[in-house]
Amino acid sequence: MITDPFVFKVLDISTGHMTKDDSLGLDANSHSGPAPVYELHEYGWLVYVGEIEESWPGEDWSEAFRKVLNAAKELGCDYVRFDRDGREYPELQKFEW
């Protein structure tokens, strides 16, 4: 029996809540860059939340992207799963690309 499991919380959200430039930035930073990013085939990315300013420095990320990461952090999530079929949240900005 597993006595000390490693469990993490994930916010599942639509890729429509990020800009196309954010998606290109995640493609460029997959498996490297300031924080872990893992591609989910052609469907999206698994993004480590961490400390937002330390993990995601610079001006290259949209305000919408940062709002999603901050919302995940406030919910106690360790990762955001940006998925093209993920849930859409009306309180967050949506982009068509």
C-alpha positions as CSV (number, residue, x, y, z in Angstrom):
1,M,0.0,0.0,0.0
2,I,1.2,3.5,-0.8
3,T,1.7,5.4,2.5
4,D,3.1,8.8,1.3
5,P,1.6,9.6,-2.1
6,F,2.6,12.6,-4.1
7,V,-0.6,14.2,-5.2
8,F,-1.0,17.5,-7.0
9,K,-3.9,19.7,-8.0
10,V,-4.5,20.7,-11.6
11,L,-6.7,23.4,-13.1
12,D,-8.1,22.1,-16.3
13,I,-8.8,25.0,-18.6
14,S,-9.4,25.7,-22.3
15,T,-6.5,26.9,-24.5
16,G,-8.9,29.6,-25.6
17,H,-8.0,31.4,-22.4
18,M,-4.5,32.2,-23.7
19,T,-3.3,34.2,-26.7
20,K,-1.7,32.6,-29.8
21,D,1.6,34.3,-28.8
22,D,1.4,32.5,-25.4
23,S,0.9,29.2,-27.1
24,L,3.9,29.8,-29.3
25,G,5.9,30.7,-26.2
26,L,4.9,27.5,-24.5
27,D,5.9,25.5,-27.6
28,A,9.3,27.2,-27.5
29,N,9.7,26.6,-23.7
30,S,8.5,23.0,-23.6
31,H,10.8,20.8,-21.4
32,S,13.0,23.9,-20.7
33,G,12.7,27.6,-20.1
34,P,11.9,29.3,-16.8
35,A,9.4,26.6,-15.5
36,P,8.5,23.1,-16.6
37,V,6.1,22.9,-19.5
38,Y,5.0,19.6,-20.9
39,E,3.3,19.3,-24.3
40,L,0.1,17.2,-24.3
41,H,0.5,16.1,-27.9
42,E,-1.5,18.5,-30.1
43,Y,-4.1,19.2,-27.4
44,G,-2.2,21.6,-25.2
45,W,0.2,21.9,-22.3
46,L,0.8,21.1,-18.7
47,V,2.3,24.2,-17.0
48,Y,3.8,24.4,-13.6
49,V,2.4,27.3,-11.6
50,G,5.1,27.8,-8.9
51,E,6.0,31.4,-8.0
52,I,4.5,33.3,-10.9
53,E,7.2,36.1,-11.1
54,E,10.1,33.6,-10.6
55,S,8.7,30.9,-12.9
56,W,7.4,33.2,-15.6
57,P,9.6,36.3,-15.7
58,G,9.6,38.9,-18.4
59,E,7.1,40.8,-20.4
60,D,6.6,38.0,-23.0
61,W,3.4,36.5,-21.4
62,S,0.0,38.1,-21.8
63,E,-2.0,39.4,-18.9
64,A,-4.6,36.8,-19.6
65,F,-2.0,34.0,-19.2
66,R,-0.8,35.4,-15.9
67,K,-4.4,35.7,-14.7
68,V,-4.9,32.0,-15.4
69,L,-1.7,31.1,-13.5
70,N,-2.6,33.4,-10.6
71,A,-6.2,31.9,-10.4
72,A,-4.6,28.4,-10.3
73,K,-2.3,29.5,-7.5
74,E,-5.1,31.0,-5.5
75,L,-7.0,27.7,-5.9
76,G,-4.0,25.8,-4.5
77,C,-3.1,24.2,-7.9
78,D,0.3,23.0,-8.7
79,Y,-0.2,22.9,-12.5
80,V,-2.5,24.3,-15.2
81,R,-3.6,21.9,-17.9
82,F,-4.3,24.1,-21.0
83,D,-6.4,21.7,-23.1
84,R,-8.2,22.6,-26.3
85,D,-11.2,20.7,-24.9
86,G,-10.8,22.0,-21.4
87,R,-13.3,23.9,-19.5
88,E,-14.1,27.6,-20.3
89,Y,-14.6,30.1,-17.5
90,P,-16.8,33.1,-18.2
91,E,-14.8,35.3,-15.8
92,L,-11.6,34.9,-17.8
93,Q,-10.9,36.5,-21.2
94,K,-11.3,34.2,-24.3
95,F,-9.4,34.3,-27.5
96,E,-10.2,32.9,-30.9
97,W,-7.2,31.8,-32.8
